[in-house]
Amino acid sequence: MTNGMNYTYSDLLKIAKGQLAMEDEYLQSAISNQQSGSHSPIFIDTNMYVMKVWCEFVFGKCHTWITNQIAKRKYDLYLLCNTDLPWVKDELREYPDLETRDKLYHIYKNILTNQPVTWVDINGGYDERLEKAVKAVDTLLKI
């Protein structure tokens, strides 16, 4: 995001549309390059649930286009990162206080609990988190 934390409600819609365009482009590329009828999983770090939460949390409303995309898009697994690691500053990360981070975590957890796709709570230290994520993906892929 070129504006860092200086964004508007309409910027979030542009970001959402750009996210899905990149997903579609990457998926088409993966399908074109697949061999022997299988392809590697695609990992994304955001989706329309995140865009919905961000719109509502920051601006108190959400674009209908985003909520419509939630119903259309299908994913196989969600990895929900818990708030048990210290916050690390970067140019896009907001809300360093644990209270707000926990509030957002519980919003995401509620969404994931109330949708049909498998999800895993990723918590613990860095090594434990990696191990949980790898195990969840391996289970999905039945390796």
SVG drawing of the C-alpha trace seen along z (x, -y; Angstrom):
<svg xmlns="http://www.w3.org/2000/svg" viewBox="-24 -9 35 47">
<polyline fill="none" stroke="black" stroke-width="0.4" points="0.0,0.0 1.7,-3.2 -0.2,-5.4 0.9,-3.3 -1.6,-3.9 -3.1,-6.9 -6.0,-5.3 -9.6,-6.0 -12.8,-3.8 -12.6,-3.8 -9.0,-2.8 -10.0,0.4 -12.3,1.3 -9.4,0.7 -7.2,2.9 -9.8,5.7 -10.3,5.6 -6.5,5.7 -6.2,8.6 -8.7,10.7 -7.1,9.8 -3.7,11.0 -5.3,14.2 -7.0,14.9 -3.8,14.1 -1.7,16.4 -4.2,19.2 -4.4,19.1 -0.6,19.2 -0.5,22.1 -3.1,24.0 -1.2,23.3 2.0,24.6 0.6,27.6 2.0,31.0 0.5,34.5 -2.9,33.1 -1.9,31.5 -0.6,28.2 1.0,26.7 -1.2,24.9 -1.5,21.2 -1.0,19.3 -2.5,15.8 -2.1,13.6 -5.4,11.7 -8.9,12.2 -12.3,10.5 -13.0,11.4 -10.0,9.3 -11.2,6.5 -14.6,6.7 -13.3,6.6 -10.9,3.7 -13.7,1.7 -16.0,2.2 -13.4,1.7 -11.9,-1.5 -14.9,-3.0 -18.0,-1.3 -19.3,0.0 -18.3,2.3 -18.6,2.2 -21.3,4.5 -18.9,5.7 -16.6,7.1 -19.4,8.9 -20.6,10.3 -17.1,11.7 -17.0,13.5 -19.9,15.6 -18.3,16.3 -14.7,17.1 -13.8,20.5 -10.7,21.4 -9.5,24.7 -7.9,23.6 -7.5,20.6 -4.5,20.1 -5.5,17.5 -2.5,16.0 -3.1,15.4 -1.9,12.4 0.5,14.1 3.7,12.8 4.9,9.3 3.7,6.7 6.4,5.7 6.2,2.3 6.2,2.0 4.9,-0.7 1.5,1.0 0.8,2.5 -1.6,0.7 -2.9,1.0 0.2,2.0 -1.9,2.2 -2.8,5.8 -6.4,4.8 -7.2,3.8 -5.2,6.7 -7.2,9.1 -10.4,7.5 -9.5,7.9 -8.4,11.5 -11.8,12.4 -13.6,10.8 -11.7,13.0 -12.1,16.0 -15.9,15.5 -16.0,15.2 -14.0,18.4 -16.0,20.3 -19.2,19.5 -18.1,20.5 -17.7,24.0 -13.9,24.0 -11.4,25.7 -9.3,23.2 -6.4,23.5 -5.4,21.2 -1.7,20.5 -0.2,19.7 2.9,20.2 6.5,19.3 7.8,18.9 8.9,22.6 5.6,23.9 3.6,21.6 5.5,22.9 5.0,26.5 1.3,26.0 1.0,24.3 2.9,27.0 0.9,29.7 -2.4,28.1 -1.3,27.7 0.1,31.3 -3.2,32.6 -5.1,30.7 -2.9,32.1 -2.9,35.6 0.8,35.9"/>
</svg>
